[in-house]
Amino acid sequence: MNTDPIADFLTRIRNAALAGHRVVEIPASNLKKEMTKILFDQGYILSYKFEEKKVQDVIKIALKYDRISKQPIIKKIQRISTPGLRKYVSAKDMPRVLNGLGVAIVSTSKGVMTNKKARQDNLGGEVLCYVY
């Protein structure tokens, strides 16, 4: 049994990227699906596919690599709010990741979104992770 499914999601992506895998399979949930869509929209992954299975649905993520250096596009993917220590921020205290070059994924009352979108909509929430 996994006590922190978001940390498991991020760790599977991180490990697959460091190992040079093209595709990673992750057990699906609605929150993970929304996070995957954000990673795709921000250009950190190549593509994704939601597959329905009998026991549990699966997210297949195609990782993105630099064409020249063959390095993964995701340099760092880090969990911020953990089950033992939740990190909540207001709209004015929304973090800037790598001085605006990275993205923070935030769970707000209007759904999961990036830190930039949450700041635009004047929403605070729980900072799930940083990606850059």
N, C-alpha and C positions, 0 to 999 in steps of 0.2 A: 504494500500500500504506500502510495506516495503522499507525503504530507504537504508538499509545495509543488503543485503541477506547473506553475508558471516558471519556477526555477528549473524544473525538469525540461520544459519547452526550450528555454534559453540555452541550457547546457547541451541539449541534443544538437541545436543549431551550431553552437560554438565548437563542439567536438567534431562534428561532420565537416565544418569549414577548415579546421586545423588539420584534419586527416585527408583533406582533398577530395572528399566525396562530392558527387554531382547532385544527388538526391538524398533527402533525409525524410523518414516517415515518423510522424508524431501522433500519439493519441489525441483525438479532437475534443474540443469543448467550444462553447460559443465565444468565450473570452479569447482563447487561442486563435480562433478563426478571425476575430477582429484584429488581433495583434498581427497576424499573418498578412491581412489586407493592408495594414499600415506599413509593414516592412516592404511590401510590393510597391505601394504607391510612392514611397520615399526612395525606391530604387536600390534597396539592399539585397533583394532576392530577384531571381530571374523570372520565376513563375511559381504557381501553387495550384493544387487540385484537392478538392474535398471528396473523399471516397467513403461511401456508406458500406459498412461491414455488418455482419450479423451481431457480433458482440459489442464492438465499439467502433465508431467512425474514425477515420484516419486522415491526417493532413499530409500530403506529399509536397515537399518544398524543394524546388530546384535552386541550388545556391549559385551565386554570381561570383565570378572571378575576373581579375584584371587580365586582359588579353596578352599583354606583354610580359609582366612579371609573374603571372599565374598565382598571385596572392589573392586571398579572399577579400571581397569588397567590405565585409563586416570585419573591422579591425578589433572592435571590442563590443561585447553585448553583456551588460551587467545588470543584475537584479538590484533594485534599490529598496523597495518596500517589501519586507519579509513578514511571514506570519507572526514572528516573535517581536518585530518592531516595525509597525506601519509608519509610512512617511506621507503625511498629508500636507498639501500646500494650498495657499490661496492664489487667486489669479495674479495678484501683484508680486507674489513671491515665487512665481513659476520659474523653474531652473532653466538656464541656458547651457546646453551641452556643447562643449568644445567651442565656446564663443559663437554659437549659432550654426556651426558646421554639422553637429550631430543632432540627434532627435531624442526626446524623452517621450515615452508612451505613458499617457495619463488616463486613469479611469475616472470619469466625471459623472455627474448626474444625467448628462445627455449622451452617455456612451463613452467608448474608448476612443481617444484621439491623441494627436501629437501635442506637445507643449505649445507650439506656435498657434495651433487652432484653438486650444483652450484659452490662451492669452487673448486672442482676437475676440472670442465669445464671452470673455470675462468670467470664466469658470475655473474653480479650483477643484482639487481631487487628489486621489492617491497616485503617487508617482510609482509606476510599476517597474520600469527599466530605462536604462540609457543605451543608445545604439550609435556607434560611429565607426 
